[in-house]
Amino acid sequence: MFNWLSNITDHAQLLTQRLHHLLAPPGATCLTCGTRAILSSLYPGICPRCVQQIPWIRSIRCLRCGRGVGCPDCARPHMQNRSFILNRSAVQYTPLMKEWIGMYKFRGHERYAPLLTALLIQAFQAMSEEHISALAKEPSAPVAHSATLAQPTKPQWLPDAVTYVPVSSERLAERGFNQAERLAAGLATACRLPIVDLLQRQINTTKQSFKSRGERIETMKNAFSINPEGIHLIERLYRESHLTAKKGMSHDEPIQILLIDDIYTTGSTLDACGQVILNDGFTMGIPVEIYTLTLARS
């Protein structure tokens, strides 16, 4: 008797689930708002309404740091000697982006990883097109030609390698991963770029978000160093870049490294990391150019 009643209950639950599935709106549940809808094919896990809310930095006001609004920082005299050529960021660091990044960075919500990586990849594509356009305006810039007239290819700027801002061993143990490394790896895979582990963090700095501008800059001094294998990686990049370079390329042509982080606030972290790489390159007599790309810009 008990087994019979149990079978009836299970059957009723199965019918209820099927009925719910048939009557529910088509699609899947949006990662960020919970709405059931046909999800975006470009931005994994979110619905079209959430796609519309992404605060893209579409108009760059500061060509140095990539800010979309007025930027007093880059006008400061001591900011003229930063280690990176320029920074670009995908989105403004709004409360919505703070929530998305926080869900991944602090709560380990893995489903956010493909979404955030997709945002970074789109920002890199825009950065690449901007770089090519700038080169095309230079009188001496080489003109990229397509392989065949039948299949023209769009010129694209690609750095020699991608690297990332490291976290301390304490922070790595706490979170279980380095979000900047994950973003860099996703970008490098999608764009078929080599990713290199150049840097290590020497000290465990406290959270930067609670510090003033001056405190951030002071904290970052001596916070990073080159990895033990970093020197060999730079040498290899320099050698390979010149082996594959076009005929006539100068041996003084610098290697270009793209440095990745999740959030740009004052740029002190990126500047400190870039300076370490430049210093080691200078010691070895290898010219280096640092470009930076972040997910968000505050």
N, C-alpha and C positions, 0 to 999 in steps of 0.2 A: 504493500500500500504506500509506504513511504517513498520507495523508488519511483512509483507511478506518479505521485504528486511532484516529486523532484524533476522528473522528465517534463511534465506539463509546465512547470515554472521556467525551466531552461528554454523550452520552446517558445514560451510567451516573451521572454527577454530577447531572444533572437529575432522574433518578429518585430518587436518594438524598435530594436536597433536598426533593422532594415528599413522600417517605416520612417524613422528619423533621418536616415541617410537619404531616402528618396525625397523627403519633404524639405530637407535643408538646402540652402542656397548652394549653387555649384561652386567648385573650387576647393580651397584649403584655408586654414586659419592663418591670418597675418601674424607674423612674428612680433610686431611692435604694437599693434592696436587691438588684436584679437578678433577682428572682423573676418567672417568667412567670405572669401572672394576669389576670383581668378588672380593669381599672384603674378607679379612682374617677371618677365623673362630676362630683364637686364639686371635687376637688383634682387638677388635671391631672398625669398622669404617674406617679402612685403607686398601689400596691395597697392593698386594705382593711387589711391588717396594718400597713402603715406609717401609714395614716390613724389607726389606733388609738394609735399612738405619739406623735402630735403633742401636745406639752406645753402645751395651752391654758391661759391664765390665766382660769379660770372664776369664781373667787371673789376679788374685789378687797378687799384688806385696807386699803390706803391710797388714799383717794378722790382725793388730789392727784396722786400720781405713777403710780397704777395698779398698784402692786406686789401680787403675790398672797400675799406672806408679810409678816411683821412688818417695818416700815420705820422705822428710827431717823432717816433722813435728813431727812424732812419736819418733824420735830420741832425741828430745829436752828434757832435764831433767824434766822440769815442766809439760810435757805432759804425764809423766809416771803414774801420780796419777788421771787420769780421772775416772769419775764415772762409765763408761760403760765398759763391758768386751771387746766387739768388735763392730764394725759397718760394715754393708754391704750395698751396694747400687746397684740399678739395672743398671743404665746407666751412661755414662760420660755426664757432663753438657756442651754439645756442643751447637753451635748456634741453631741447629735444636731442641734440647730438651728444650732450653730456650724459643723458640717460642711455642712449644707444651704446656709447663707448664704455660707460660704467657697467652696463650689463655684461659686457664681454670682459673688460679689464679687471673688474673687482669681484664679479660674481661668477665668472667662468662660464658664461652662457655661450657654448660653442657655436650655436646656430647663427650668432651674429658675425662670426668670422668671415664667411663668404660675402655677406652684405657689405661690411666695412672694407674688405679688400676690393670689391667692385667699385666702391667710391674712389678709392685711391688709384686704381687702374685708370679710371676715366680722367682723373686729375693729371696723371702722368701723360696720357695721350694729348691732353690740351697743352701741357708743358712742352712736350716734344714738338708739337706743331708751332708753338710760339717761338721756340728756339730756332727751328728751321726758317721761319719767316724773318727772324732777326738776322740770320746768316745771309739770307738771300738779298738783304738790303745793303750788305757790305760789298764794296766794289771788287774786292779780291776774293770773295767767297767762292768756293767751287760749286758748280751747278750739278745737281744730281740728275742723271739720265736714267730712264727706264731701260730694262734689259731688252725689251722688244717694243716695237711700235704697236703691235697688236694688243699687248697687255701692259699698259703703263702702270707704274707703281708710284704710290704717294711717298715723297721723301719723308724720312723719319729720323729724328735725332735719338741716338741710343748711347748711354754712358758705357764706359768700359766694364763697370761692375756696380753692384748694389750692396750696400752695407747698412747697418742699423745702430741705433743707440742702445747700448747694453744696460741691463739692470744688475743690481747687486745680487750676491748669492742669497742674502736674506730675503730680498723681495722675490727672487725666483722661487725660493722654497715656499714662500707665503702664497704666491699665485699659481705656481706650477708651470708657468710659461712667461715668455717675454712678448708682449703684444706687438712691439715694434719689429721684432724678429719675424713674427708670424705674418705681419703685413708685408714686410720686405720679401719674404719667401713667396708669398702669393703673387706679388707683382713680378718678381724675377721669373717665376714659372710661366706666368701668362705672357710675358714679353720676351721670353727666352734669353734672359740675361744671367750672367754668372753672379752668384751671391757669395760674398766673402765675409768671414768673421774677423774683422780687423781690430775691434776695440774691446777693452774690458774696463769695468768700473772698479776703481781702487777703494772708494769709500761709499758707505751706504748713506746717501743724503736723505734727509727727511723730506716729506711731501712738499713740493715746490709751490703748490696752489695756495698755501697759507703764508707765503713769504712776499716781502716787498721786492721791487725791481732790483734794488741794490743788494739785498740779501740773496736773491737768486744768482746774480752774477758772482758774488763772493763765494757762494757755496760750490759753484761749478769749477772754481779754480782747483786744479790738480785732482779733479774727481775721476778723470779717465786716463788711461794709458793704452799703448799699443799692445795687442796680444803678442805672446812670444813668437807665434808664427806669422804675425802681421807684416813684418819686414819682408819676409820671403814672398808673401802674397802680393805686396806692392811691386816687388822686383819682377815677379812673374807677369803681373798685369802689364807692366811697362814693356817687357820683352814681347809679350804676345800682341799688344796693341800695335807695335811697330812692325812686327812680322806680317800682320794682316793689313797694314795700312796701305793706302794708295801710293803708287809710285810718285816720288817727288815730295813726300811728306818729310818735314824737318824732324831731326832727331830731338829737337828741343820741344816738340809738341807735347803738351801735358796729357797725362791720363786723366780721365774724367770719372769721378766717383759720385754716385747718388746715395745720399745719406737719408735714411727713413726714421721718422718718429711719429707718434700718434697725435700730439698736440703741440702747436707753436704758440707760446705766450710772449716771452721776451726774446727768445732766440738764444738765450745763454747756454742752454744744454747743447744745442746743435753747434753753436760757435766753439764751445770747449772741445767737442768731439772732432770737429773739423780741424781745429788748431793742432791737435795731437797728430792727425794724419799728415797735415802739411809739414809739421816739424820733422817727422820721420822721413818723409819724402825728400825734404831739403838736406837732411843728414846724408842720404844716399845719393844725392845729386839727381833726384828724379822729380821733374815738375809735375805737380798735381793740381787739379781744379776740383773743388767740392761744390756740388749742387745739393740742395735739400728739398725734401718733399714730405709733407705731413698730411695726416687725415683731416685735422681741424686747425683753424686759426682763430685765436681769441681776439 
